[in-house]
C-alpha cells in the first residue's frame, strides 16, 4: 500500500518539528507577534505550545501555514 500523499506538503512532518523550526527561525517574541497565541507570549515552551496546538485546530492551522510560507522563502 502506498502511503504517500503528494498533495499534502505537511505529510510526514511532526508538529514538534514544525514548532522547533519556527522557534529557531523566528524566536518566541517574533513568533508571538506573528501568531497571537498566549503560549507563544507568556512563559513560552515547545511542550506547552504543542499541548495547546493539538487541542486548538484554528491555531494549528495558523502555525502550519506560517511554516509552509517560511519554508518556501
Backbone as CSV, one residue per row, in Angstrom:
resi,resn,N_x,N_y,N_z,CA_x,CA_y,CA_z,C_x,C_y,C_z
1,UNK,0.847,-1.185,0.000,0.000,0.000,0.000,0.887,1.242,0.000
2,UNK,0.570,2.197,-0.804,1.350,3.416,-0.929,0.809,4.470,0.034
3,UNK,1.671,4.921,0.987,1.237,5.883,1.994,1.587,7.317,1.639
4,UNK,2.121,7.549,0.452,2.495,8.902,0.075,1.266,9.751,-0.182
5,UNK,1.400,11.026,0.168,0.320,11.984,-0.057,0.909,13.165,-0.814
6,UNK,0.984,13.070,-2.136,1.660,14.102,-2.919,1.021,15.489,-2.813
7,UNK,-0.248,15.565,-2.474,-0.923,16.864,-2.379,-0.905,17.451,-0.972
8,UNK,-0.217,16.789,-0.041,-0.139,17.265,1.334,1.319,17.611,1.648
9,UNK,1.659,18.901,1.612,3.057,19.289,1.851,3.523,19.045,3.276
10,UNK,2.614,18.794,4.205,2.989,18.549,5.595,3.066,17.061,5.933
11,UNK,2.815,16.207,4.954,2.852,14.765,5.196,4.218,14.343,5.705
12,UNK,4.225,13.644,6.823,5.467,13.121,7.389,6.209,14.107,8.277
13,UNK,5.690,15.311,8.444,6.334,16.309,9.294,5.548,16.410,10.599
14,UNK,6.234,16.188,11.699,5.573,16.231,13.002,5.394,17.670,13.460
15,UNK,4.350,17.886,14.237,4.069,19.218,14.770,5.253,19.725,15.593
16,UNK,5.905,18.844,16.328,7.075,19.245,17.122,8.191,19.760,16.212
17,UNK,8.382,19.127,15.067,9.399,19.580,14.113,9.053,20.956,13.565
18,UNK,7.779,21.185,13.302,7.330,22.484,12.804,7.611,23.554,13.846
19,UNK,7.243,23.278,15.086,7.460,24.251,16.159,8.946,24.533,16.372
20,UNK,9.769,23.509,16.378,11.210,23.710,16.568,11.791,24.564,15.439
21,UNK,11.365,24.312,14.218,11.833,25.108,13.087,11.429,26.572,13.256
22,UNK,10.148,26.814,13.575,9.658,28.186,13.686,10.325,28.939,14.838
23,UNK,10.544,28.262,15.955,11.205,28.919,17.091,12.650,29.231,16.739
24,UNK,13.333,28.310,16.067,14.711,28.566,15.638,14.780,29.702,14.632
25,UNK,13.815,29.753,13.739,13.814,30.746,12.659,13.425,32.134,13.163
26,UNK,12.330,32.200,13.929,11.785,33.492,14.343,12.120,33.880,15.785
27,UNK,12.240,32.895,16.656,12.328,33.187,18.087,10.923,33.357,18.649
28,UNK,10.782,33.201,19.958,9.457,33.252,20.576,8.793,34.611,20.425
29,UNK,9.560,35.692,20.588,8.952,37.026,20.550,8.316,37.319,19.190
30,UNK,9.063,37.081,18.132,8.546,37.331,16.790,7.417,36.370,16.453
31,UNK,7.567,35.122,16.856,6.513,34.132,16.612,5.220,34.564,17.302
32,UNK,5.330,35.082,18.525,4.166,35.567,19.252,3.527,36.778,18.607
33,UNK,4.325,37.587,17.917,3.773,38.741,17.189,3.051,38.290,15.930
34,UNK,3.609,37.295,15.259,3.016,36.817,14.009,1.724,36.048,14.242
35,UNK,1.689,35.245,15.309,0.510,34.452,15.644,0.177,34.746,17.103
36,UNK,-0.950,35.383,17.323,-1.341,35.815,18.663,-1.876,34.633,19.479
37,UNK,-0.953,33.890,20.073,-1.297,32.749,20.907,-0.593,32.940,22.245
38,UNK,-1.335,32.826,23.321,-0.795,33.074,24.647,0.416,32.187,24.955
39,UNK,0.390,30.947,24.507,1.507,30.046,24.822,2.791,30.439,24.090
40,UNK,2.709,31.367,23.142,3.901,31.892,22.483,4.429,33.137,23.193
41,UNK,3.563,33.799,23.953,3.919,35.076,24.554,4.139,35.021,26.058
42,UNK,3.484,34.124,26.751,3.573,34.057,28.205,4.249,32.758,28.624
43,UNK,5.499,32.866,29.071,6.281,31.703,29.501,6.285,30.619,28.419
44,UNK,6.777,30.944,27.226,6.680,30.006,26.099,7.583,28.778,26.246
45,UNK,7.073,27.674,25.761,7.868,26.446,25.659,7.270,25.602,24.538
46,UNK,8.104,24.746,23.991,7.627,23.843,22.927,6.516,22.957,23.488
47,UNK,6.727,22.423,24.682,5.761,21.488,25.261,4.390,22.136,25.448
48,UNK,4.346,23.332,26.054,3.048,23.977,26.281,2.392,24.361,24.957
49,UNK,3.194,24.771,23.995,2.650,25.138,22.690,2.066,23.923,21.981
50,UNK,2.763,22.800,22.041,2.260,21.577,21.395,0.948,21.136,22.025
51,UNK,0.865,21.215,23.349,-0.370,20.838,24.037,-1.526,21.702,23.549
52,UNK,-1.307,23.002,23.476,-2.350,23.923,23.019,-2.710,23.666,21.561
53,UNK,-1.702,23.537,20.709,-1.957,23.385,19.270,-2.693,22.094,18.950
54,UNK,-2.422,21.042,19.700,-3.107,19.765,19.443,-4.592,19.834,19.795
55,UNK,-4.955,20.757,20.696,-6.352,20.890,21.124,-7.092,22.003,20.385
56,UNK,-6.364,22.810,19.601,-6.950,24.015,19.011,-6.690,24.056,17.505
57,UNK,-7.627,23.531,16.720,-7.411,23.433,15.263,-7.102,24.761,14.571
58,UNK,-7.762,25.853,14.938,-7.520,27.128,14.265,-6.084,27.599,14.492
59,UNK,-5.559,27.375,15.682,-4.193,27.798,15.983,-3.186,26.915,15.251
60,UNK,-3.457,25.632,15.212,-2.573,24.712,14.498,-2.507,25.063,13.019
61,UNK,-3.648,25.403,12.452,-3.699,25.793,11.043,-2.824,27.018,10.782
62,UNK,-2.879,27.999,11.673,-2.050,29.200,11.513,-0.562,28.855,11.585
63,UNK,-0.199,27.986,12.510,1.199,27.583,12.655,1.655,26.828,11.414
64,UNK,0.836,25.908,10.924,1.195,25.142,9.729,1.326,26.054,8.513
65,UNK,0.443,27.025,8.368,0.524,27.943,7.232,1.774,28.817,7.309
66,UNK,2.122,29.271,8.506,3.342,30.061,8.671,4.567,29.214,8.334
67,UNK,4.553,27.955,8.735,5.654,27.048,8.431,5.813,26.890,6.910
68,UNK,4.715,26.626,6.227,4.777,26.435,4.770,5.265,27.719,4.078
69,UNK,4.766,28.860,4.528,5.154,30.148,3.950,6.643,30.403,4.187
70,UNK,7.111,30.103,5.382,8.515,30.337,5.735,9.442,29.395,4.981
71,UNK,9.061,28.134,4.857,9.884,27.136,4.162,9.997,27.449,2.666
72,UNK,9.012,28.127,2.120,9.029,28.402,0.678,9.857,29.637,0.325
73,UNK,10.349,30.347,1.320,11.162,31.548,1.062,12.510,31.193,0.484
